[in-house]
Amino acid sequence: MDFSWALTLPREQISTLLAGRLAGAMVMGLGLGPSAAGAMRSNVQVAGGYLVMHSHAPAFRVVLVVSGVRCQVDVTDQAFSHSGQYTRFPARAGARGTDLHVERAIVHQQLASNADAVEIHHSQIDGILLRFQIPLLQSSAQPRPEA
């Protein structure tokens, strides 16, 4: 099944909670289990929180694209251009740049605990993109019935 879904919200902390809940509900609406929905909710909230802290745009966008058993998720602000250049680390000098490097590593680790192919990009024009893939058929540790 191929499916896409997008949501744009004001760049506010409360919006990250709403975005996570709606993304998780969308996964549940597709008939997938609570494990995939929980991973989606958690990761969208983490990614949105990072964007809210570091973006200067008035809004952010969450885009989910389901293809097969994976869902690619983009959480981005309005300043990011997919055709523009991005840098691995923003060109901000001083201690704040070092702090951002540490924050990025922490967010990357948090996202990678529930997702694959985690990317965090800052464009040269100050846009931000967080991208990851959630496996939709996550196995849960349930005992198998005896034959």
N, C-alpha and C positions, 0 to 999 in steps of 0.2 A: 504494500500500500504506500503510495506517495501522498504527502499531505504537507501543507505549509500554513503557518500561523504567525501573525505579527501583532505587536502591541507597542504603543508609544505612550510613555508616562512622563510627568514632570520629574525633573532630577531632584528628588527629595527622598530621604531615608524611608519614609512610610511607603513610597512607591515600590521600593525593592521587595517589601513584604508582599504587597499586592501582586507584583509581577511573578514572584515565586509561587504564590498560591494559585494564580491563574494558569501558569505553565504546568504545575502539578495536576491541576484539575483537567487540563487539556489531555495530558497523558492518560489519566484515568478514563476520560471520555472516549479514548480510542480503545478501551477495553483492556488496557495493560495493567499490570499489578501495582500494588502499593510501593514495592521496592523501586521500580523505575520512576514512579511519581514522586517519591521522597527524594531520590537523587536529583531529579529535575528541579524540584522546589528548592532544595538546599543550594544547588549550584547557581541557579538564577539569582538567588538572594545574595550569595557571596559575590558573584560577578557584578551585580547591580550596586552593591555596597562599595566595591572598589571604584566603580565608575562615578558614583555620587561623590565620593571623596576627592577624586582627582580630575574630574571634567569641569569645564567652565560652561558647557552648553546648558540651555534651559530644560532640555528633555533627553531621555534615553529611549532606545528601542530594543525590544527583545524579538528575535526572529527564530522560529523553530521550523526546521525542514526535516520531515520524516521521510526516509527512503529505506525500504526494507526493514531491517531490525535495528537501525541506528537513527538517532535524531541529532542533527547538527544544530547547535545553538549559537547564535551571535547576539551578544549584548554590546551595544555601541551607542555612542552619543551622536548628535547631529553633525558634529564637525569632522567625523571620520569619512574619508573617501576611499572606497575600495580600489580605485585606480591610482590613488596617490601613493607616495612612498611612505614607508613606516620605518621606524628604528626599533631595535630590540630594547633600548633603554632611552628614555627621553634625554635630550641634550640640556638638562638643567644642571647648573654647576652648584658646587657647595654641598653642605651637609644634607640638604633636602633631597638631592639626587641620590645620595647613599641610602637615606631612609626609604626612598621610593623603591630602590633596588631590593631592599630587604622586604618591604611590603609586597612587592611583586612576587618574590620567591615564596612568601607565605601563602598568598592567594593562589599561586600556581599549585602548590602542594595541596591546599584545600580542595581545589577543583579536581585535581588528578585522583583524589581518593574515590570519587564517584564517576569519573569520566575519562575518556581517552582523547588523544590529540589536542591537548590543551595549548592554547596560544594566547598571549597577551601582547598587544601591539599598541604603540603610540605613534600617530602620524606626525609628520614634520610640521603640520599646521595645528598641532595640539589636539587631534582627535584620538579617541581610544576605542579599541575593539578587543573584546574577550570572546574567544571562540573555543568550543569544546564539543565533543560527541558523547551522548548518553546511549549506552546499550539498552534497548527497550525490553529485551527478554532476559532480564537479570534473574539469575537463579536464586532461590531462597532455600535455606537449609531446612528442608522438611524431610522427615523419614519416608522412605519408599515402602509401599505395601509389599508384604511378603507374597511370593508366588504360590 
